Amino acid sequence: MGGLEREIITYLWAVTSPVTPAEVHQAVAPDLAYTTVMTVLSRLWNKGLLARDPKGRGFAYAPVRSEAEHRAGQIKSMLTSSGNREAVLSSFAESLSAKDAERLRRLLDQLGDGDDA
């Protein structure tokens, strides 16, 4: 994802409802051409990252997935494409702060609890 794409999707994750290209343009890149913002929104839609619904004579855009779901998908994709998943997971685990490691332990324990039910 390019820089402007990242800025736009970050903005869309922060708002609570679909927004028009004009709203995105004003909030994210008022110094750029309106058509540039429209092009980036169309590209994100073509990549399957945004949904768009008719609004007036144009469209309103919203993310297909939350930021957390998107980031989790990126991690899963990296693991899938790795030749050594265990090494990647080990390196990741070693890089976590004690607080994040504890959060991950709690989440994994919760997932494990669901398997026993």
Secondary structure, DSSP 8 states (H G I E B T S, - for coil): --HHHHHHHHHHHHSSS-B-HHHHHHHH-TTS-HHHHHHHHHHHHHTTSEEEEEETTEEEEEESS-HHHHHHHHHHHHHHH-S-HHHHHHHHHHHS-HHHHHHHHHHHHHHHHHHH-
